[in-house]
Amino acid sequence: MPLFDNKNRILQIETQKEEIFKLMENPLISQPFVEDFAKRFS
């Protein structure tokens, strides 16, 4: 019996990643993120 179920966790992360990338295509969501990132790391 495995201690961790990595296969299902990896599938879950990949699904969430795809959803996030779809949301980031929307400028109303991505623009504030990009501006905040630029200000924090410059």
N, C-alpha and C positions, 0 to 999 in steps of 0.2 A: 504494500500500500504506500503510494508516494506521499511525502509530507506536504508537497505543494502541487497544485494543479496548474502548472505553467501554461499548458496548451490552451486551456480556456481563458486564462488571464491574458495571454497574448492576443487571442482573437477579440477579446473585449477591448483591449487597447487599440487594436487596428480599426475596429468599428468606430470608436470614439474619435480617433485621429481623422478618419474620413469625414465625420460629421463636423469637426472643427474646421477642417480645410474648406468645406462647403460654406460654413458661416463666414469665414475670413474673406470670401469673395465679395461679400457685401461691404461697400465702402463705409456705411454707417457703423459697422462693427470694426473693420480693420483700421480705419484712419485714426481713431483715438488710441488704439493699441500701438500703432507705428509711432505716433507723436510721443506718447509716453515713453516708449522704449528709447527713442532717440534722445529725449531729454535726460533720462536716467543714466545712459551709457555714453554720454559725450562730455 
